[in-house]
Amino acid sequence: MFEPYRYFRPSTIGEASRLLAFNPTAMLLAGGTDLLVKMRERAVTPGAVVDLKGIPELRSIRRQKHNLHLGALSTVSDILVSGQLAARSSPSHAGHPPPPSTTAPTTGLGCLLDAARSFACFEIRNRATLGGNLANASPGADLSVCLVALDAVALVAGHDSPGRRIPLADFFRGPGRTALEPGEILLGVEVPQPEELRCSAYQRLSRTTGMDLASVGIAVVQRRAPGTSRPRISLAMGAVAPTPIRSPAAEAILNAAPITPSTAVLAGEALTRDLSPRASSLRASPEYKLAVLPHLLARALGRMGLLAAEHMS
Amino acid sequence: MSRHPSKAGPDSGGLAELRCVGRSAPRVDAREKTTGAAAFLDDLPFAGLLHAAIHRSTRPHALIQDLHTQDARALPGVVDVLCAEQLPFRIGECLRDHAVLAGGKVRYVGEPVAVVVALDALAARRGAELVRPRYHDLPAVFDVDEAMAPGAPLVHPDLASYRVLPSYHPSPGTNVFHSYRASRGDPDAIFRRSDSSRAVFVHRGTYDLPHIAHAQLEPHGAVALWTGPRDLTTWCCAQSPHLVRKVLAEMFQIPMTRVRVVVPYIGGGFGGKSDTTVEPLAAAVARAMPGRPVKLLLSREEMFFGTLLGRGCRARLETAHDPRGRLLAARALLAFACGACGDYGINVVEGAGHVALGPYRVPHFKVESRAVYTNTPFIGAFRGYGHPEVHWAMERHLDHVAQRMGLDPTELRRINLLAPGDEHVTGQLVEPEHGDLSACLDAASSQLSQPGLPPPEPGWRRGSALCPMMKAPVMATNASSAASLRMNGDGTVDLSVGGTEMGQGSATALTQLASQALGMPLEKIRCTPGVDTAHSPYEWQSVGSTTTWKVGQAIRAAASQLLQALKTNAALRLSVPPDQVGWDGSTLWDLRDPSRRLEPAEVALNALFQDGSALGGPVAGWGTFTPSGLNHPDANGQGRLAAEWTFGCQGAVIDVDLATGRIRVLRLVTALDVGRVVNPRLARGQVVGAMVQGLGAATMERVIYDSQGRIRNAGLSDYKIPTPKDLADVDLRVVFLETPFPDGPFGARCLAEHGLVSVPPAIANALRQATGLHMDSLPITADSVLCAMLKHGPQPDRHTTNP
């Protein structure tokens, strides 16, 4: 049951910014899979809704000179089928997506594919957008976790100010809170230097095989900068802290020496050392999250071909 | 006619075999439901409709000191705000303990405190948010043991003053509002003997089931309209319209002729729409708005705290066994956290007591099933009705026993199974005609071990288990059914019943039974959709898996009457005695001169002669059925309490991931002795649906309360139920055995709830076989399995990949 609200559908970003600026109670609408649920529950009652779907340039996924640009209105399905990603993914991914634990070889952006595949259901994947998912700032949001591990940068437009670039790790400020100022609009994200990405994977657990949010998740990315001798690992975890977080300690262990079963174990222990997930989660207990994280790390490394299965028992 | 003896066979002229029963006829409502043409409650149009919304208690137990309604009244669109002062109605069929609006005090979070009526649904909802009660909090009690402890806060201090039917036993001054007790022999002596004798093995355990929700597709709702001071019509999605009618007539002290209850298509019940839910409150509110229909429709969230939940049982079991494992004695206490109102759960508790020891022979026992008030939403009927509670406890318990005694779990069950000549807890004798429990165990065992399962992945372990089951309907001793069949001028037949089609397929099964009993093609018969108490025959309730059975029997009686009337008209027309009329399902003829033939249409309304004169009248049949011989339990819980038993056996094969605790169910098996399968596809659908609901109860479902009794997962985001993705790789196997039931239509007995009953223990016992872990509380989530592994081993394997 919705409170009445004014509905705007601007066709340019400037128009959208002005509408936001002049309607203090306005909220942005993209796919609506979070906003409409909250409005129905009357958790939010915006006086105006500014629908961004009339701005076509926000829905694009394109390779730029130094980065991969993902527009805020790109849907989860767009990510899954986009040429940039699909061209490099295994043909078996076409059509009915296999479960994320598949042994298909991962690609540099494989973690995003893993995340998009595990995301909700077909209908919601067709509707939910990247920008909405990021702006909703859920601590366990699958795409957010991957993009933090990918060192992505948020592109933000303001009404009176020039645009800003915010590293995604700084973009999230807490559950449902972001660095966006009133009147600012998230335009999309950039993943820097995609050609450096060697492989990546996202592993998560949820309460059911069917549609569910992640109880806990981890994204692992391997990247090699030109001129450097060794590739570097970066990783981020979801649903263990108020925002998706990196684990510098685990990254340091994995980057200090070649990855072996014993370094993976050490990294797994480092992952959870300073974590204290909140006890009030309905999805999983802190004990559970901490117990499975090292396993998820090993599973991700295995999926990336960095840890052979026979070495891990 | 049929392949087995039958008490009330249909008119047999020309019928050689079962032509329609046993066939997978398509659902009669398939087209309407698939195209969206089927109208449910919320689809019905009403002119001048008012909308009601409920202000609900935010406190688990508190005195209402003041109720501020002025702000709500002042809101544009709000017509009125009603509270207990205006609507002081109290209902309850067995125990009158349910105030439709809280007056004086609230007893759970979510209890209706006031109702706002408005011109539109939004204004009503906003108004409800503006109602502000002032509470004085009282100590609240949530846990069933705490509620039973001496000195516990009393949820109903006035229990002694409530009207109660004679066969129920409240204990005023406590939170216990009913107990069923039964005993046989001297169990205490056997347990005493175990202290000194090694020949007696004893095990004790406690087994928990949480509150769970039905999660029907369609929310609960009602539209009520008073067309005069004594004339009420209610449209609702109740499973039992005739019961709703009775409750409303008594509540408003008006004749039942003045209460009309109309039920369109129902979007799922599972027991959660039996008894009354929102109808009494909607009707009470509408009485204050004469001439205007008032709609009360619950939101998905309100379905969790605004109607009734299920289960919520803590079972304590003690059993004594001889060295071979045979049961010597048992003591059981089943304690139900029934919530703040007892009338809806009272018979669940009673029914659980009747089967307290499961499908096993126990020579000496003492059992008690206890109904306890708590400050939570109340429980009531939920698919299985007391049986999943008992089977969870007993089957988990026997698994402990088997392990501790070093016995094969299936063999332990086999040597203790009830067999003809044994007595149930109620003292009723097991007869051969009740079905073949042992054959069900064999059939399930054979299905469970069929090849075709992939090997477990590295790091996963496999387990399997079999759990027998039985289920009896819990019902009034006079739970009657009626049916009418009317032949139309074109030779087609209208079938009217009071049993509701809520998705279970009864309209299809009953049409098949009518077709079989009349000998007429299925297409000639239509089961009138929906129930309208102004026109539909009586039905006690559509509960307990009894509709096909009881209404089916009534239809057979009605069919016999219809055929008699048809032959009477034909005999008049042919000028022969009625017993000289032949009938093959499509044609009537003179037995002495088969060339003299009539179509049914020619004599459906009367016997019309060439000169224009007519004799006879419209052809119709009326039939009734009452399960015979039921009575109330005596002081020791003995009596003819169940009219029917269905025996079966279920099994599960699971894999468990030692690294994450995740359970993957590979195969679920049900073997059920259903007497006669009326429609194989629908029967399988019912059983598979129940198995899936059992899978949800086993691994996902639990209402989670915070420390103040508020439900934290009221909604389907965090109250998880199985979806198709959870079932994609589950091999669901159903086998039907057919030991004919003499009191059922063409031998059929009940089957709808049964597929749920032993699924949770089968999964839990398979997990124990795989890991050694005993999980005695539901649900068994990956989280709970992993935490148990961390505590008790086997140690989870942290660094294994599962490609």
Interface residues (C-beta under 8 A of the other chain):
Chain A: M1 F2 E3 P4 E41 R42 S101 T103 L205 R207 T208 T209 G210 M211 D212 L213 S215 P261 A264 V265 G268 L282 R283 A284 S285 E287 Y288 A291 V292 P294 H295 A298 R299 G302 R303 L307 A309 M312 S313
Chain B: A121 L122 R125 S299 E301 P458 G459 A659 T660 G661 R662 M700 I704 R712 N713 S717 D718 K720 P722 T723 P724 K725 D726 A728 T781 A782 D783 L786 C787 L790 P796 D797 R798 H799 T800 T801 N802 P803
